[in-house]
Each structure stands twice: as C-alpha cells, then as structure tokens.
Amino acid sequence: MPFRLFLPLGLLCALLPLPRGAPGPDGTAPDPAHYRERVKAMFYHAYDSYLENAFPYDELRPLTCDGHDTWGSFSLTLIDALDTLLILGNISEFQRVVEVLQDNVDFDIDVNASVFETNIRVVGGLLSAHLLSKKAGVEVEAGWPCSGPLLRMAEEAARKLLPGKNHTEMGETGNPVGNHIDVLTGKWVAQDAGIGAGVDSYFEYLVKGAILLQDKKLMAMFLEYNKAIRNYTRFDDWYLWVQMYKGTVSMPVFQSLEAYWPGLQSLIGDIDNAMRTFLNYYTVWKQFGGLPEFYNIPQGYTVEKREGYPLRPELIESAMYLYRATGDPTLLELGRDAVESIEKISKVECGFATIKDLRDHKLDNRMESFFLAETVKYLYLLFDPTNFIHNNGSTFDAVMTPYGECILGAGGYIFNTEAHPIDPAALHCCRRLKEEQWEVEDLMREFYSLNRKRSRFQKKTKSSGSWEPPAGSGTLSSPEAHGETSEKQPAKEKIPLLSCPSQPFTSKLALLGQVFLDSS
C-alpha cells in the first residue's frame, strides 16, 4: 500500500468509536466487569430462548424459534448448561433445573445416540452438577459426594453407553498417530496425523486424566506424543497435518478444533510455545471475526465448504487458561473481540445462530448446546478472576460423610472436553472409600482363610499327639505364609491424594483384626 494512503486510513481508524471496555489509545485492557455483564446477558438471551421455544428438545433452532433432537433426546442443552448457571451465580435456577431433570429425563429409551457426545455432554454435565450441588444449596443425601440422584443418573446414562464402547491401542508413542482407527481391527482408517479433529480429545484426556487421576503413565504418553507432534507437524508455530508413516505434509490447514492446543500446552507449563501458537490463531479470528472450520495456512484463507463457525469455544478456552497463567491483556482482547463478533454476527431474536459462512455472515438454523456449556462459560471465566472455579486453595469446604471427612471445593477443577468442571478432591474422596472397602474385604478374607487353616491343623494334631503352638503365635499372618494366594486388587503405585492426610484404614483396624484372630 502506498505510504500516502496510510495517513487518511490512520485518521479514519482514530475517529471510529471503540466498543465500551475496549483498549484505548493508552493500551488499557478491556474492562472485565463490563464484559462479564455482556457475557451474562448473552447467556440468558440464549438460555431463555431455549426454555421458551425448544425445551424439552435437545437443542434450539434460533432462526425458526423451535427445537429439535440432535444427540439422543435428553433435553441436552439443559443438562449442558446446568453448571454454567452456578458459575454465573444463579443458584435458584440451578436448583430448579436439578428437579426438572430428575422428574423428566429418562435414559430408558430407544434412540440412536453418539457414545462420544453423550459421554462428554450428558454424563459429564450430570457428574459436574452432582459435585456442585452442595455449593448450589441443593439438599444432598448422607453419602454425598459419593452418592446422589444426579450421580445415579450419570451412572445410568454411562451404563447405557457401555455396549457401544470398544477398546484398542492407539499405537506406539514417539510417532505421529492418525485420526481415525477401526476399533475392531486396530488398523488406522485415516492416516493423517495432527492435533485436530479425531484425535484432539485423546490428547486432552491424556493430560487432564494424568492430573485428575494423578497417573504418571498418562502424562508420559502425552509427552512422547508431544515430541512427535513438535518434530513432524509444527511449522512456524502452526501445526499441519502429515502422513503418519512418512511424515510428509498432507493438509497444510488449521482446523478451528485445534485451538484448544495452546490451553493444553499451558497445563504442562509450556507457556512460551502456547502463546506463540495462540497469537497465530488469533490473527485468523481477527481476519474473519471467528474461526473458520478449516483455514488454508499458505493461502491465508478459508477452505471450500469449511467456511463456517458454529460458535466453537476452543480459542476462548485457550485464552482463559493462558490468562490465568500470564495475565497478558492480549488474551482479554480476544475475549472482547469474541463478544463483539458473536453479538454482531450471530445474535437473532431467538438466541444465537451458527455462522454458516464467515465470508458473508450467512447463518444456519442451529445453536449447539456447547455454546452455553463451553463458549459462554469460558468467556465468563476469562473476565471473572475471582470465580470459585479459580480458587487457589485459600478456601475449602470440610464435608463430613459416613466414611470420614472430605476436603472439597479447594480449586484445581479439571474441565472435561465439554467444559464440565470436576473437583479432583471429590474423586479421591470417593476412591478412598472404595479402596477402604477393598481393604476390609481383604482383611476379612485373610481372617477366614487363617481360621480354615487353623481348623484343619488342629484336627490333624488331635490324631497325631499333642500340639505345640508355632513361634510367633498370636500375630497377624499373611495368606502367603500359609501357602495361599490372595485375591487382592492389583497393586498400584502410591501417589499423594488431593485430600487431607488420613491414617491408613488397615492401621485403624489393626487392633480389631488382632482381636478377631486371637478369639478364634
């Protein structure tokens, strides 16, 4: 562009009004309080439109102001939006929806349901709502958080999915992996390797599963894959698609689903690489006012038939994670741009519509449930640094259960791939209960096994003469000492749990166990 054109263009830009809360000439960041209210208004415009026009169908059709079933006829949007209500501070509506779901949702129906989508949206939404119920003032039963009506609903839904679940190995780490595998044969159907569609949630599960379950093997697997991803697919902080066996570029495109990657990098502490990749993706947003499903990197433009933006959350998700890690105001600017773009392009009378084509802003008659579950939630959390989800452990709740004390709500929430937060402390509290049950079973098994041994030995000695007690009589003996094999649970590496230190259950029952044995 000739230099003489810069002056009038710059003058025009200076005269254009900035959105309220946007950075001014001094570079100040968007006002979080202002954009929190804007995001909250977006949520209720979409949520109320769903309740008025689409419930009990799965999702809202915003252009025709009606509803339709998409992923199984489970009132999906209501389940998906439930924990967002609490994050926005709406306790009364959370309580009302919990009752509605218990009274109206039935999983004993004959429908064609997606295992993946039902798992992340329905099971994940119910689990999260169950764990947040007490915080929302819902009256919980005595065994909570290890039992409860929403937890039973989640389990029922999960059990319905089990016949559709198959297991297969993803392949050796250290090499790129494809994005579609035949679970029956274990062969790769699609051999394009990248970080986007078909494999994105797998990488997410490895990192988040490692944190949630404190599983070192999952993290080790991800780090090996991460090496291969950097070696074969990264070019100038973009991630391309390559042939998994040859390493040659097969698709030089950026998929909008890949925008979760900087957020995942932040979870493993790779902040510098995460920010560089995020800024690449942000340039695409600035170009179109959203992320097209496919973006041709060399050409710098959309890919034919992949020009749409269904209001996906991934770039906003990464902005939230990175802002928590860095405090960089550029990340708030992305949040501001997202609010302005979505409201300007996508807002209609009955909610927010999928953008069918970012080039001309044509709309499609659908509002995905993830708009309320993820996009709005991550936007709100980006602008709400004091939200309970961001708790750093400075506050917590001590909950007494029939199984002992549990420390909950101390932070460290792990979002599933549908942005449903899971409290790791609750998971370990309930896992500790299960492990203690196993320990009781093992202790009783040893007790009865030893009794049978003693009984047989005493019968034998009565016929062969006087009996003398063996050395060390009166001590607790292991089954191995009597030549028996214990049916214990497989041994696991002891890893510190995210809960208060507790005396091992076996030591609590050590004296009681000794009394059992001595009284035989």
C-alpha positions as CSV (number, residue, x, y, z in Angstrom):
1,M,0.0,0.0,0.0
2,P,1.5,3.4,-0.9
3,F,2.6,5.5,2.1
4,R,0.2,8.3,1.2
5,L,-2.7,6.1,1.9
6,F,-1.7,5.3,5.5
7,L,-2.4,8.8,6.8
8,P,-6.1,9.0,5.9
9,L,-6.6,5.4,6.9
10,G,-5.0,6.0,10.3
11,L,-7.1,9.1,10.7
12,L,-10.3,7.1,9.9
13,C,-9.4,4.4,12.5
14,A,-8.7,7.1,15.1
15,L,-12.2,8.6,14.6
16,L,-14.1,5.3,14.7
17,P,-15.6,4.8,18.2
18,L,-14.2,1.9,20.2
19,P,-16.5,-0.5,21.9
20,R,-17.1,0.3,25.5
21,G,-14.5,-1.5,27.6
22,A,-12.1,-1.9,24.6
23,P,-8.4,-0.8,24.9
24,G,-8.0,2.9,24.5
25,P,-5.0,4.8,23.0
26,D,-3.0,4.1,26.1
27,G,-3.3,0.4,25.6
28,T,-5.5,-0.3,28.7
29,A,-7.1,-3.7,28.7
30,P,-10.9,-4.3,28.2
31,D,-12.9,-3.8,31.4
32,P,-13.6,-7.3,32.9
33,A,-16.6,-6.1,34.8
34,H,-18.2,-4.7,31.7
35,Y,-17.7,-7.8,29.7
36,R,-18.8,-10.1,32.5
37,E,-22.2,-8.4,32.3
38,R,-22.2,-8.6,28.5
39,V,-21.4,-12.3,28.6
40,K,-24.1,-12.9,31.2
41,A,-26.6,-11.2,29.0
42,M,-25.6,-13.4,26.1
43,F,-26.1,-16.5,28.2
44,Y,-29.6,-15.5,29.3
45,H,-30.7,-14.5,25.8
46,A,-29.8,-17.9,24.5
47,Y,-30.9,-19.9,27.6
48,D,-34.3,-18.2,27.9
49,S,-34.8,-18.7,24.2
50,Y,-34.2,-22.4,24.6
51,L,-36.6,-22.8,27.5
52,E,-39.3,-20.8,25.8
53,N,-39.0,-22.3,22.3
54,A,-37.1,-25.6,22.4
55,F,-37.4,-27.4,25.7
56,P,-37.6,-30.5,26.1
57,Y,-35.9,-31.0,22.8
58,D,-32.1,-31.3,22.7
59,E,-31.3,-28.0,21.1
60,L,-32.7,-24.7,19.9
61,R,-33.2,-23.8,16.3
62,P,-32.8,-20.0,16.6
63,L,-34.0,-18.9,13.1
64,T,-37.3,-20.7,13.3
65,C,-37.7,-20.4,17.1
66,D,-38.3,-24.0,17.8
67,G,-36.4,-27.1,18.9
68,H,-35.1,-30.4,17.6
69,D,-33.4,-33.5,19.0
70,T,-29.8,-34.0,17.9
71,W,-27.8,-36.3,20.2
72,G,-30.4,-38.6,21.7
73,S,-33.5,-36.7,23.1
74,F,-32.2,-36.0,26.6
75,S,-33.0,-32.2,26.9
76,L,-29.3,-31.9,26.1
77,T,-29.0,-28.1,26.3
78,L,-30.5,-28.0,29.8
79,I,-28.0,-30.6,31.1
80,D,-25.1,-29.0,29.3
81,A,-25.9,-25.5,30.7
82,L,-26.6,-26.6,34.3
83,D,-23.1,-26.0,35.8
84,T,-22.8,-22.7,33.8
85,L,-25.8,-21.4,35.8
86,L,-23.9,-21.8,39.0
87,I,-20.7,-20.3,37.6
88,L,-22.8,-17.3,36.7
89,G,-24.2,-17.2,40.3
90,N,-27.7,-18.3,39.6
91,I,-28.4,-20.7,42.5
92,S,-32.2,-20.7,42.3
93,E,-32.3,-21.7,38.7
94,F,-29.7,-24.4,39.3
95,Q,-31.9,-25.9,42.0
96,R,-35.0,-25.7,39.8
97,V,-33.3,-27.4,36.9
98,V,-32.0,-30.2,39.1
99,E,-35.6,-31.1,40.0
100,V,-36.7,-30.8,36.4
101,L,-34.0,-33.2,35.2
102,Q,-34.8,-35.7,37.9
103,D,-38.5,-35.6,37.0
104,N,-38.3,-35.6,33.2
105,V,-35.1,-37.1,31.8
106,D,-35.4,-40.8,31.0
107,F,-32.5,-42.8,29.6
108,D,-34.6,-46.0,29.1
109,I,-35.4,-45.1,25.5
110,D,-34.6,-46.5,22.1
111,V,-32.6,-43.8,20.3
112,N,-29.6,-43.6,18.1
113,A,-27.1,-41.9,20.5
114,S,-23.5,-40.8,20.0
115,V,-21.3,-42.5,22.6
116,F,-18.7,-39.7,22.5
117,E,-21.2,-36.8,22.6
118,T,-23.5,-38.4,25.2
119,N,-20.5,-39.1,27.4
120,I,-19.0,-35.6,27.3
121,R,-22.2,-33.7,27.4
122,V,-24.7,-35.8,29.4
123,V,-22.6,-37.9,31.7
124,G,-20.1,-35.1,32.1
125,G,-22.8,-32.5,32.8
126,L,-24.6,-34.6,35.3
127,L,-21.3,-35.5,37.1
128,S,-20.3,-31.9,37.4
129,A,-23.7,-30.8,38.5
130,H,-23.7,-33.5,41.2
131,L,-20.4,-32.4,42.5
132,L,-21.5,-28.7,42.6
133,S,-24.9,-29.5,44.2
134,K,-24.0,-28.7,47.7
135,K,-22.4,-25.4,46.7
136,A,-25.6,-24.5,45.0
137,G,-27.6,-25.1,48.1
138,V,-29.2,-28.4,47.0
139,E,-30.1,-30.7,49.8
140,V,-27.7,-33.7,49.4
141,E,-28.0,-37.2,50.9
142,A,-25.8,-38.5,53.6
143,G,-23.4,-40.3,51.3
144,W,-22.6,-37.3,49.1
145,P,-20.3,-36.7,47.2
146,C,-20.0,-40.5,46.7
147,S,-23.8,-40.9,46.1
148,G,-26.7,-38.8,45.0
149,P,-29.6,-38.7,42.4
150,L,-27.6,-36.8,39.7
151,L,-24.7,-39.3,40.2
152,R,-27.1,-42.2,39.7
153,M,-28.5,-40.6,36.6
154,A,-24.9,-40.1,35.2
155,E,-24.2,-43.8,36.0
156,E,-27.4,-44.9,34.3
157,A,-26.5,-43.0,31.2
158,A,-22.9,-44.3,31.2
159,R,-24.1,-47.9,31.5
160,K,-26.4,-47.4,28.5
161,L,-23.3,-46.4,26.5
162,L,-21.1,-49.4,27.5
163,P,-22.4,-51.8,24.7
164,G,-21.1,-49.1,22.2
165,K,-17.7,-48.9,23.8
166,N,-14.7,-50.7,22.3
167,H,-11.1,-50.5,23.3
168,T,-8.0,-50.5,21.2
169,E,-4.4,-49.4,21.5
170,M,-3.6,-46.0,19.8
171,G,-0.2,-47.2,18.6
172,E,3.4,-46.7,19.8
173,T,4.3,-43.4,21.3
174,G,7.1,-41.4,19.8
175,N,5.5,-41.5,16.4
176,P,2.6,-39.4,15.0
177,V,-0.8,-41.1,15.2
178,G,-3.7,-40.9,12.8
179,N,-7.1,-39.5,13.5
180,H,-9.5,-42.5,12.9
181,I,-9.0,-46.1,13.9
182,D,-11.0,-49.2,13.3
183,V,-11.6,-50.4,16.9
184,L,-12.3,-54.0,15.8
185,T,-9.2,-54.5,13.7
186,G,-6.9,-51.9,15.3
187,K,-6.0,-50.6,11.9
188,W,-5.8,-46.9,11.0
189,V,-8.6,-45.8,8.7
190,A,-7.4,-42.2,8.4
191,Q,-3.6,-41.8,8.5
192,D,-3.4,-38.0,8.6
193,A,-1.6,-37.1,11.8
194,G,-2.2,-33.8,13.6
195,I,-3.7,-32.3,16.7
196,G,-7.3,-31.6,15.5
197,A,-10.5,-33.5,14.7
198,G,-10.5,-37.2,15.5
199,V,-7.5,-37.0,17.9
200,D,-7.9,-33.8,19.8
201,S,-9.9,-35.2,22.7
202,Y,-7.5,-38.1,23.1
203,F,-4.6,-35.7,23.7
204,E,-6.8,-33.7,26.1
205,Y,-7.7,-36.9,28.0
206,L,-4.1,-37.8,28.4
207,V,-3.1,-34.5,30.1
208,K,-6.3,-34.0,32.1
209,G,-6.5,-37.6,33.0
210,A,-3.0,-37.5,34.3
211,I,-3.8,-34.5,36.5
212,L,-7.2,-35.8,37.7
213,L,-6.1,-39.3,38.4
214,Q,-2.5,-38.5,39.3
215,D,-1.4,-41.0,36.7
216,K,2.2,-40.6,35.6
217,K,1.8,-43.1,32.8
218,L,-0.8,-40.9,31.0
219,M,1.4,-37.9,31.2
220,A,4.4,-39.8,30.0
221,M,2.4,-41.0,27.0
222,F,1.4,-37.4,26.2
223,L,4.9,-36.1,26.5
224,E,6.1,-38.7,24.0
225,Y,3.3,-37.8,21.6
226,N,4.2,-34.1,22.1
227,K,7.7,-34.8,20.9
228,A,6.4,-36.4,17.7
229,I,4.0,-33.5,17.2
230,R,6.8,-30.9,17.5
231,N,9.1,-32.9,15.3
232,Y,6.7,-33.8,12.5
233,T,3.8,-31.3,12.4
234,R,4.9,-27.9,13.8
235,F,6.0,-25.3,11.3
236,D,6.5,-21.7,12.4
237,D,4.2,-22.3,15.4
238,W,1.4,-23.6,13.2
239,Y,0.5,-27.3,13.3
240,L,-0.1,-29.0,10.0
241,W,-1.4,-32.5,9.1
242,V,1.2,-35.1,8.0
243,Q,1.1,-38.6,6.7
244,M,1.6,-40.7,9.9
245,Y,4.1,-43.1,8.4
246,K,6.0,-40.8,6.0
247,G,5.9,-37.5,7.9
248,T,5.1,-35.6,4.6
249,V,2.6,-32.8,4.8
250,S,-0.9,-34.0,3.7
251,M,-3.0,-31.0,4.7
252,P,-1.5,-27.6,5.3
253,V,-4.6,-26.4,7.2
254,F,-5.5,-25.1,10.6
255,Q,-8.8,-26.5,12.0
256,S,-10.8,-24.5,14.5
257,L,-10.9,-27.5,16.7
258,E,-7.1,-27.3,17.1
259,A,-7.4,-24.0,19.0
260,Y,-7.6,-26.0,22.3
261,W,-3.9,-26.8,21.9
262,P,-2.4,-23.6,23.5
263,G,-4.6,-24.2,26.5
264,L,-3.4,-27.8,26.8
265,Q,0.2,-26.6,26.5
266,S,-0.4,-24.2,29.4
267,L,-1.4,-27.1,31.6
268,I,2.0,-28.7,31.1
269,G,3.8,-25.4,31.7
270,D,4.8,-24.8,28.0
271,I,3.7,-21.2,28.1
272,D,6.0,-19.6,25.5
273,N,5.1,-22.0,22.8
274,A,1.4,-21.8,23.8
275,M,1.4,-18.0,23.4
276,R,3.1,-18.1,20.0
277,T,0.6,-20.5,18.7
278,F,-2.3,-18.7,20.2
279,L,-1.3,-15.4,18.5
280,N,-1.2,-17.2,15.2
281,Y,-4.7,-18.4,15.7
282,Y,-5.8,-15.0,16.9
283,T,-4.8,-13.5,13.6
284,V,-7.3,-15.8,11.9
285,W,-10.0,-14.6,14.3
286,K,-9.2,-11.0,13.5
287,Q,-9.4,-11.7,9.8
288,F,-12.9,-13.2,9.9
289,G,-14.5,-12.3,13.2
290,G,-14.4,-16.0,14.1
291,L,-12.5,-19.2,13.3
292,P,-13.5,-21.0,10.1
293,E,-13.6,-24.8,10.4
294,F,-10.7,-25.1,8.0
295,Y,-8.1,-22.4,7.2
296,N,-5.5,-22.9,4.5
297,I,-2.3,-21.6,6.0
298,P,-0.2,-21.0,2.8
299,Q,-3.1,-19.2,1.1
300,G,-4.3,-17.4,4.2
301,Y,-7.9,-18.1,3.5
302,T,-10.8,-20.4,4.2
303,V,-11.2,-23.9,2.7
304,E,-14.2,-24.6,0.4
305,K,-17.2,-25.9,2.3
306,R,-15.4,-25.3,5.6
307,E,-16.1,-21.6,5.9
308,G,-18.5,-21.8,8.9
309,Y,-18.1,-21.0,12.6
310,P,-20.6,-22.9,14.8
311,L,-19.7,-20.6,17.8
312,R,-17.0,-23.0,19.0
313,P,-15.2,-22.4,22.3
314,E,-11.6,-23.7,21.7
315,L,-9.7,-20.4,21.2
316,I,-11.6,-18.8,24.1
317,E,-10.8,-21.8,26.2
318,S,-7.1,-21.3,25.5
319,A,-7.3,-17.6,26.2
320,M,-8.8,-18.4,29.6
321,Y,-6.0,-20.9,30.6
322,L,-3.3,-18.6,29.3
323,Y,-4.7,-15.5,31.0
324,R,-4.6,-17.4,34.3
325,A,-1.0,-18.3,33.6
326,T,0.3,-15.0,32.3
327,G,-2.2,-12.1,32.9
328,D,-1.4,-10.9,29.4
329,P,-4.0,-8.3,28.4
330,T,-3.9,-9.5,24.8
331,L,-6.0,-12.5,26.0
332,L,-8.7,-10.2,27.3
333,E,-8.7,-8.5,23.9
334,L,-9.6,-11.9,22.3
335,G,-12.4,-12.2,24.8
336,R,-13.6,-8.7,23.9
337,D,-13.4,-9.5,20.2
338,A,-15.4,-12.7,20.7
339,V,-18.2,-11.0,22.5
340,E,-18.4,-8.2,19.9
341,S,-18.3,-10.6,16.9
342,I,-20.8,-13.1,18.2
343,E,-23.3,-10.4,19.2
344,K,-22.9,-8.6,15.9
345,I,-23.0,-11.5,13.5
346,S,-24.8,-14.4,15.3
347,K,-27.4,-12.8,17.6
348,V,-31.0,-13.2,16.5
349,E,-34.4,-12.9,18.1
350,C,-34.4,-16.4,19.5
351,G,-30.8,-16.9,20.6
352,F,-27.5,-17.2,18.7
353,A,-27.2,-18.9,15.4
354,T,-24.4,-20.9,13.9
355,I,-22.4,-18.8,11.3
356,K,-22.7,-20.8,8.1
357,D,-20.1,-18.7,6.2
358,L,-17.7,-16.2,7.8
359,R,-17.1,-14.5,4.5
360,D,-20.7,-13.2,4.1
361,H,-22.0,-13.9,7.6
362,K,-24.8,-16.2,6.4
363,L,-26.4,-18.0,9.3
364,D,-27.6,-21.6,9.9
365,N,-30.6,-22.7,11.9
366,R,-28.8,-24.3,14.9
367,M,-27.5,-23.3,18.3
368,E,-25.2,-26.1,19.6
369,S,-25.5,-27.0,23.3
370,F,-21.8,-26.3,23.7
371,F,-22.4,-22.6,23.2
372,L,-23.9,-22.5,26.7
373,A,-21.8,-25.2,28.1
374,E,-18.4,-24.0,26.8
375,T,-18.2,-20.8,24.8
376,V,-20.2,-18.6,27.2
377,K,-18.6,-20.3,30.3
378,Y,-15.0,-19.8,29.2
379,L,-15.8,-16.2,28.2
380,Y,-17.3,-15.5,31.6
381,L,-14.4,-17.2,33.4
382,L,-11.9,-15.2,31.3
383,F,-13.4,-12.0,32.7
384,D,-14.1,-13.2,36.2
385,P,-10.8,-13.8,38.0
386,T,-12.4,-14.3,41.4
387,N,-14.9,-17.0,40.4
388,F,-14.9,-20.0,42.7
389,I,-13.7,-22.2,39.8
390,H,-10.4,-20.3,40.0
391,N,-9.9,-21.0,43.7
392,N,-6.2,-21.4,44.6
393,G,-6.8,-23.4,47.7
394,S,-7.1,-20.5,50.0
395,T,-10.7,-21.6,50.8
396,F,-12.3,-25.0,51.0
397,D,-15.2,-26.9,52.5
398,A,-14.8,-29.7,55.0
399,V,-17.6,-32.2,54.4
400,M,-18.4,-35.0,56.9
401,T,-19.6,-38.2,55.3
402,P,-20.4,-41.6,56.7
403,Y,-16.9,-42.6,55.5
404,G,-15.0,-39.7,57.1
405,E,-14.0,-36.1,56.3
406,C,-13.6,-34.9,52.8
407,I,-12.0,-31.6,51.7
408,L,-13.9,-30.2,48.7
409,G,-14.0,-27.0,46.7
410,A,-10.4,-26.1,47.2
411,G,-9.8,-25.5,43.4
412,G,-7.9,-27.3,40.8
413,Y,-11.0,-28.1,38.9
414,I,-10.4,-30.2,35.8
415,F,-12.7,-29.4,32.8
416,N,-13.8,-32.3,30.7
417,T,-13.8,-31.8,26.9
418,E,-17.3,-30.2,27.2
419,A,-16.1,-27.7,29.9
420,H,-17.8,-29.5,32.8
421,P,-15.6,-29.0,35.9
422,I,-14.7,-31.9,38.0
423,D,-13.4,-31.5,41.6
424,P,-10.4,-33.8,42.0
425,A,-10.8,-33.8,45.7
426,A,-14.2,-35.4,45.5
427,L,-12.9,-38.0,43.1
428,H,-10.1,-39.0,45.5
429,C,-12.5,-38.9,48.5
430,C,-14.8,-41.4,46.9
431,R,-11.9,-43.5,45.5
432,R,-10.5,-43.7,49.1
433,L,-13.9,-45.1,50.2
434,K,-13.7,-47.8,47.5
435,E,-10.1,-48.6,48.4
436,E,-11.1,-48.9,52.1
437,Q,-13.9,-51.2,51.2
438,W,-11.4,-53.4,49.3
439,E,-9.1,-53.3,52.4
440,V,-12.0,-54.5,54.6
441,E,-12.7,-57.3,52.2
442,D,-9.1,-58.3,52.0
443,L,-8.8,-58.3,55.8
444,M,-11.9,-60.5,56.3
445,R,-10.6,-62.8,53.5
446,E,-7.3,-63.2,55.4
447,F,-9.2,-63.8,58.6
448,Y,-11.4,-66.6,57.3
449,S,-8.6,-68.1,55.4
450,L,-6.5,-68.3,58.5
451,N,-9.4,-69.7,60.5
452,R,-9.8,-72.6,58.0
453,K,-6.1,-73.3,58.1
454,R,-6.1,-73.4,61.9
455,S,-9.2,-75.6,62.0
456,R,-7.6,-78.2,59.6
457,F,-4.3,-78.1,61.5
458,Q,-6.0,-78.6,64.9
459,K,-8.0,-81.6,63.6
460,K,-4.7,-83.1,62.3
461,T,-2.8,-82.6,65.5
462,K,-5.6,-84.2,67.6
463,S,-5.0,-87.5,65.9
464,S,-1.2,-87.3,65.9
465,G,-0.5,-86.3,69.5
466,S,0.0,-83.1,71.5
467,W,0.2,-79.8,69.7
468,E,2.6,-77.0,70.3
469,P,2.0,-73.5,69.0
470,P,4.4,-72.3,66.4
471,A,6.8,-69.4,67.1
472,G,5.2,-66.0,66.8
473,S,1.7,-67.4,67.6
474,G,-0.8,-64.6,68.1
475,T,0.5,-62.3,65.3
476,L,-1.4,-61.5,62.1
477,S,-0.2,-63.8,59.3
478,S,-0.4,-63.2,55.6
479,P,-2.0,-65.7,53.3
480,E,1.4,-66.2,51.6
481,A,2.7,-67.5,54.9
482,H,0.2,-70.3,54.7
483,G,0.8,-71.1,51.0
484,E,-2.3,-69.3,49.7
485,T,-2.7,-66.7,47.0
486,S,-4.5,-63.5,48.0
487,E,-7.2,-62.2,45.6
488,K,-6.3,-58.6,46.3
489,Q,-6.8,-55.7,43.9
490,P,-3.7,-55.2,41.6
491,A,-1.0,-53.2,43.4
492,K,-0.8,-49.6,42.5
493,E,1.9,-47.0,43.0
494,K,1.2,-44.9,46.0
495,I,0.6,-41.3,44.9
496,P,-0.3,-38.5,47.3
497,L,-4.0,-37.8,47.1
498,L,-5.6,-34.4,46.8
499,S,-7.2,-34.7,50.2
500,C,-6.2,-34.2,53.9
501,P,-3.8,-36.8,55.2
502,S,-5.6,-39.8,56.7
503,Q,-4.4,-42.8,58.7
504,P,-4.4,-45.9,56.5
505,F,-7.6,-47.9,57.0
506,T,-5.6,-51.1,57.8
507,S,-3.9,-49.4,60.7
508,K,-7.2,-48.2,62.0
509,L,-8.4,-51.9,62.1
510,A,-5.1,-53.4,63.1
511,L,-6.1,-53.9,66.7
512,L,-9.6,-55.0,65.7
513,G,-8.1,-57.5,63.3
514,Q,-5.8,-58.9,66.0
515,V,-8.8,-59.4,68.3
516,F,-10.5,-61.3,65.6
517,L,-7.6,-63.6,65.2
518,D,-6.9,-64.1,68.9
519,S,-10.5,-65.0,69.6
520,S,-10.6,-67.9,67.1
